[in-house]
């Protein structure tokens, strides 16, 4: 069986590529992606080629390909000049043959790139749909339960208790609608979280959510507080 060195092994026992992976844990934000998409990245990439981990890891196989190509070219040149015995065949490949040999690889690369792009898009759509569906389910269930009078409440239910239920259901609806909007603004740089959540939250709630370092995580505890308030009022049971 083949044994692989542990990441805790001495640096000399690991491949250079594996060693550098320890320090490549960058989490991209909007500014990093903007820099990555800039056309100036080509000059930056060319300047960093000598220290590139990919270049260092591809060096040995590329050196072998260059050697094989140079040996093949040298052989064909000598063979076509008549300096080799006539029984040695020519291994030259025409332009059409070269296209046939490389065309399948190019088509696979293009297909894989397109498939990956659509896969990322589908993952994003699925995640957004999941968040929206869960928010709708939460609002529907909470609104249905808080609308029921507490078991200890007299019949008919006092107006103050009914108003409390209405306020709790409205708060749940507001924050459930704010959660997908806050998430969308958090992952897209062209959206402003304050503008999006202001359409569904009160001014004070929208300001607090927009001021949070992580608006989606701010909306989740708010939903939890609404459920806790409903439980404290006796309208939810565990």
C-alpha positions as CSV (number, residue, x, y, z in Angstrom):
1,X,0.0,0.0,0.0
2,X,1.1,3.6,-0.6
3,X,1.7,5.8,2.4
4,X,1.4,9.6,2.2
5,X,3.3,12.0,4.5
6,X,1.3,13.7,7.1
7,X,1.0,17.5,7.0
8,X,2.8,17.5,10.4
9,X,5.8,15.9,8.7
10,X,9.0,18.0,8.2
11,X,8.9,20.4,5.4
12,X,11.5,18.5,3.4
13,X,9.3,15.4,3.4
14,X,6.4,17.2,1.7
15,X,6.0,18.4,-1.9
16,X,6.4,22.2,-2.3
17,X,2.8,22.4,-3.5
18,X,1.5,20.7,-0.4
19,X,3.6,22.9,1.9
20,X,2.2,26.1,0.4
21,X,-1.4,24.9,0.7
22,X,-1.1,25.5,4.4
23,X,-1.0,29.3,3.7
24,X,-3.6,29.4,0.9
25,X,-6.8,29.8,2.9
26,X,-7.9,33.2,1.5
27,X,-11.6,34.0,1.9
28,X,-12.6,36.2,-1.1
29,X,-14.7,39.3,-0.4
30,X,-16.1,41.7,-3.0
31,X,-12.9,43.7,-3.2
32,X,-10.8,40.5,-3.9
33,X,-13.2,39.4,-6.6
34,X,-13.1,42.9,-8.2
35,X,-9.3,42.7,-8.3
36,X,-9.4,39.1,-9.6
37,X,-11.7,40.2,-12.5
38,X,-9.6,43.2,-13.4
39,X,-7.8,43.1,-16.8
40,X,-4.6,44.2,-15.0
41,X,-4.5,40.7,-13.5
42,X,-2.6,39.5,-16.6
43,X,0.4,41.7,-15.9
44,X,0.2,40.7,-12.2
45,X,0.1,37.0,-13.1
46,X,3.1,37.3,-15.5
47,X,5.1,39.0,-12.9
48,X,4.4,36.4,-10.3
49,X,5.1,33.4,-12.5
50,X,8.5,32.6,-11.0
51,X,6.9,32.1,-7.6
52,X,3.8,30.4,-8.8
53,X,2.9,27.2,-7.1
54,X,1.2,25.9,-10.2
55,X,4.3,26.7,-12.3
56,X,6.5,24.9,-9.9
57,X,4.2,21.8,-9.7
58,X,3.9,21.7,-13.5
59,X,7.6,22.1,-14.2
60,X,8.6,18.4,-14.2
61,X,5.8,17.2,-16.5
62,X,6.2,20.2,-18.9
63,X,10.0,19.6,-19.0
64,X,9.3,16.0,-20.0
65,X,6.8,17.2,-22.8
66,X,9.4,19.7,-24.1
67,X,12.1,17.0,-24.1
68,X,9.8,14.6,-25.9
69,X,8.9,17.3,-28.5
70,X,12.5,18.3,-29.1
71,X,13.5,14.7,-29.5
72,X,10.7,14.0,-31.9
73,X,11.5,17.1,-33.9
74,X,15.2,16.2,-34.0
75,X,14.4,12.7,-35.1
76,X,12.1,13.9,-37.9
77,X,14.6,16.4,-39.1
78,X,17.3,13.8,-39.4
79,X,15.0,11.3,-40.9
80,X,13.8,13.7,-43.6
81,X,17.4,14.6,-44.5
82,X,18.2,10.9,-45.4
83,X,20.8,10.5,-42.7
84,X,19.0,7.7,-41.0
85,X,18.4,4.1,-42.4
86,X,15.5,4.0,-44.8
87,X,13.6,1.4,-42.7
88,X,13.0,3.9,-39.9
89,X,9.5,5.4,-40.4
90,X,8.5,9.1,-40.4
91,X,6.4,10.1,-37.4
92,X,5.4,13.5,-38.7
93,X,1.7,14.5,-38.1
94,X,0.0,16.9,-40.5
95,X,-2.0,19.9,-39.5
96,X,-5.3,18.0,-39.8
97,X,-4.0,15.3,-37.5
98,X,-2.8,17.8,-34.9
99,X,-6.2,19.4,-34.9
100,X,-7.9,16.0,-34.4
101,X,-5.5,15.1,-31.6
102,X,-6.1,18.3,-29.7
103,X,-9.7,19.0,-30.6
104,X,-11.2,16.6,-28.1
105,X,-9.2,18.1,-25.2
106,X,-10.2,21.6,-26.1
107,X,-13.9,20.6,-26.4
108,X,-13.7,18.8,-23.0
109,X,-12.2,21.9,-21.4
110,X,-14.9,24.2,-22.8
111,X,-17.7,21.8,-21.8
112,X,-16.3,21.4,-18.3
113,X,-16.0,25.2,-17.9
114,X,-19.6,25.7,-19.1
115,X,-20.9,22.9,-16.9
116,X,-19.1,24.2,-13.8
117,X,-20.5,27.7,-14.5
118,X,-24.1,26.4,-14.7
119,X,-23.4,24.2,-11.7
120,X,-22.4,27.2,-9.6
121,X,-25.5,29.1,-10.8
122,X,-27.8,26.2,-9.9
123,X,-26.2,25.9,-6.4
124,X,-26.8,29.6,-5.8
125,X,-30.4,29.4,-7.0
126,X,-31.1,26.4,-4.9
127,X,-29.6,28.0,-1.8
128,X,-31.7,31.2,-2.3
129,X,-34.8,29.1,-2.9
130,X,-34.1,27.1,0.3
131,X,-33.7,30.2,2.4
132,X,-36.9,31.7,1.0
133,X,-38.9,28.6,1.5
134,X,-37.8,28.2,5.1
135,X,-38.6,31.8,5.8
136,X,-42.1,31.4,4.4
137,X,-42.6,28.1,6.4
138,X,-41.5,29.8,9.6
139,X,-43.8,32.8,9.1
140,X,-46.8,30.6,8.2
141,X,-46.4,28.3,11.2
142,X,-45.7,31.0,13.7
143,X,-48.6,33.1,12.5
144,X,-50.9,30.1,12.7
145,X,-49.8,29.3,16.2
146,X,-49.8,32.8,17.7
147,X,-53.3,33.4,16.3
148,X,-54.6,30.7,18.6
149,X,-55.5,32.0,22.1
150,X,-53.4,30.6,25.0
151,X,-55.0,27.7,26.9
152,X,-55.3,29.8,30.0
153,X,-57.0,32.7,28.2
154,X,-60.7,33.3,28.9
155,X,-63.2,33.1,26.0
156,X,-63.5,35.4,24.2
157,X,-59.9,36.4,24.1
158,X,-59.1,39.9,25.5
159,X,-58.4,42.6,22.9
160,X,-54.9,43.2,24.3
161,X,-53.9,39.6,23.9
162,X,-55.3,39.4,20.4
163,X,-53.3,42.6,19.5
164,X,-50.2,41.0,20.9
165,X,-50.7,38.0,18.6
166,X,-51.1,40.4,15.7
167,X,-47.9,42.2,16.5
168,X,-45.9,39.0,16.9
169,X,-47.2,37.6,13.5
170,X,-46.3,41.0,11.9
171,X,-42.8,40.9,13.4
172,X,-42.2,37.4,12.2
173,X,-43.4,38.3,8.7
174,X,-41.1,41.4,8.6
175,X,-38.0,39.6,9.7
176,X,-38.7,36.5,7.5
177,X,-39.0,38.8,4.5
178,X,-35.8,40.7,5.5
179,X,-33.6,37.6,5.8
180,X,-33.5,36.7,2.1
181,X,-33.0,40.4,1.2
182,X,-30.1,40.7,3.7
183,X,-28.5,37.6,2.4
184,X,-28.8,38.8,-1.2
185,X,-27.2,42.1,-0.3
186,X,-24.5,40.3,1.7
187,X,-23.3,38.2,-1.3
188,X,-23.8,40.8,-4.0
189,X,-21.8,44.0,-4.1
190,X,-24.4,45.8,-6.4
191,X,-27.1,45.7,-3.7
192,X,-27.4,47.9,-0.7
193,X,-28.7,46.1,2.4
194,X,-30.3,49.2,3.9
195,X,-32.4,49.9,0.9
196,X,-33.6,46.3,0.5
197,X,-34.6,45.7,4.1
198,X,-36.2,49.1,4.5
199,X,-39.0,47.9,2.3
200,X,-40.1,45.3,4.8
201,X,-38.7,46.5,8.2
202,X,-39.5,49.4,10.4
203,X,-37.0,52.3,10.1
204,X,-35.3,51.4,13.5
205,X,-35.1,47.7,12.5
206,X,-33.8,48.5,9.1
207,X,-31.1,50.8,10.5
208,X,-30.0,48.2,13.0
209,X,-29.8,45.4,10.4
210,X,-27.9,47.6,8.0
211,X,-25.4,48.6,10.7
212,X,-24.7,45.0,11.5
213,X,-21.4,43.5,10.2
214,X,-23.3,40.5,9.0
215,X,-26.9,41.4,8.3
216,X,-28.2,37.8,7.6
217,X,-26.9,36.7,11.0
218,X,-28.6,39.7,12.5
219,X,-31.9,38.7,11.0
220,X,-31.8,35.1,12.3
221,X,-31.6,36.1,16.0
222,X,-34.4,38.5,15.4
223,X,-36.6,35.7,14.2
224,X,-35.5,33.7,17.3
225,X,-36.5,36.6,19.5
226,X,-40.0,36.7,18.0
227,X,-40.5,33.0,18.6
228,X,-39.2,33.4,22.2
229,X,-41.6,36.3,22.8
230,X,-44.5,34.2,21.5
231,X,-43.4,31.3,23.8
232,X,-43.2,33.7,26.7
233,X,-46.7,34.9,26.0
234,X,-47.9,31.4,26.2
235,X,-48.7,31.1,22.5
236,X,-46.1,28.5,21.7
237,X,-45.2,25.3,23.5
238,X,-42.0,23.3,23.4
